[in-house]
């Protein structure tokens, strides 16, 4: 936890707002756990209010990370296999959608608050979104990067960061329902981080995320493990007491 000089009223106020929102985000993520463990998402009213401080810094750090990885992709690698049926180009296309959706959703409005947390978002995606459609959109987005994928991805990153500049927390529409921007952004950071590691592995680069990004993403992954009823299994695996089954995932 960072040191805070409490004599500075403005700094103290900003610190408290930041950590208050993080606590509310964590509580919101596990809010339905007792009744939904391993059973998806129950329909219940979202009680959490908007946050004064948005989790933009980690989103930006993760976006910068994937742009830096893309800059180092060898020219002859773009059509090589990367993840499942995706080539490196298709994977980078999918990564780009973690940023373009931020811009697209911020341009719209909604009064619906149907998705109460980042964890709920992923559980709903697993229930409602066809994996094949995700695969197809990745291929399409990769093709749209054109002859200079790095320049295209950098411009997409810059548009997303610009769209978030000075914005306040509010409800935005998503593919699985309306949710607060402060709950949606951690899902984008998660996508950038995990698929950034995929890209690093596929292109022989260093698998080293920014520490704060890793912390945020691991927190969400642990919450998803709990929500899916795998909390004890993951805890045992992380402490060297068992191995996870082949193909295990929390998303």
Rosetta blueprint (number, residue, H / E / L):
1 X L
2 X L
3 X L
4 X L
5 X L
6 X L
7 X L
8 X L
9 X H
10 X H
11 X H
12 X H
13 X H
14 X H
15 X H
16 X H
17 X H
18 X H
19 X H
20 X H
21 X H
22 X H
23 X H
24 X H
25 X H
26 X H
27 X H
28 X H
29 X H
30 X H
31 X L
32 X L
33 X H
34 X H
35 X H
36 X H
37 X L
38 X L
39 X L
40 X L
41 X L
42 X L
43 X L
44 X L
45 X L
46 X L
47 X L
48 X L
49 X L
50 X L
51 X L
52 X L
53 X L
54 X L
55 X L
56 X H
57 X H
58 X H
59 X H
60 X H
61 X H
62 X H
63 X H
64 X H
65 X H
66 X H
67 X H
68 X H
69 X H
70 X H
71 X H
72 X L
73 X L
74 X L
75 X H
76 X H
77 X H
78 X L
79 X L
80 X L
81 X E
82 X E
83 X E
84 X L
85 X L
86 X E
87 X E
88 X H
89 X H
90 X H
91 X H
92 X H
93 X H
94 X H
95 X H
96 X H
97 X H
98 X H
99 X H
100 X H
101 X H
102 X H
103 X H
104 X H
105 X H
106 X H
107 X L
108 X L
109 X L
110 X L
111 X L
112 X L
113 X L
114 X L
115 X L
116 X L
117 X L
118 X H
119 X H
120 X H
121 X H
122 X H
123 X H
124 X H
125 X H
126 X H
127 X H
128 X H
129 X L
130 X L
131 X H
132 X H
133 X H
134 X H
135 X H
136 X H
137 X H
138 X H
139 X H
140 X H
141 X H
142 X H
143 X H
144 X H
145 X L
146 X L
147 X L
148 X L
149 X H
150 X H
151 X H
152 X H
153 X H
154 X H
155 X H
156 X H
157 X H
158 X H
159 X H
160 X H
161 X H
162 X H
163 X H
164 X H
165 X L
166 X L
167 X L
168 X L
169 X L
170 X L
171 X E
172 X E
173 X L
174 X L
175 X L
176 X L
177 X L
178 X L
179 X E
180 X E
181 X H
182 X H
183 X H
184 X H
185 X H
186 X H
187 X H
188 X H
189 X H
190 X H
191 X H
192 X H
193 X H
194 X H
195 X H
196 X H
197 X H
198 X H
199 X H
200 X H
201 X H
202 X H
203 X L
204 X L
205 X L
206 X L
207 X L
208 X L
209 X L
210 X L
211 X H
212 X H
213 X H
214 X H
215 X H
216 X H
217 X H
218 X H
219 X H
220 X H
221 X H
222 X H
223 X H
224 X H
225 X H
226 X H
227 X H
228 X L
229 X L
230 X L
231 X H
232 X H
233 X H
234 X H
235 X H
236 X H
237 X H
238 X H
239 X L
240 X L
241 X L
242 X L
243 X L
244 X L
245 X L
246 X L
247 X L
248 X L
249 X L
250 X L
251 X L
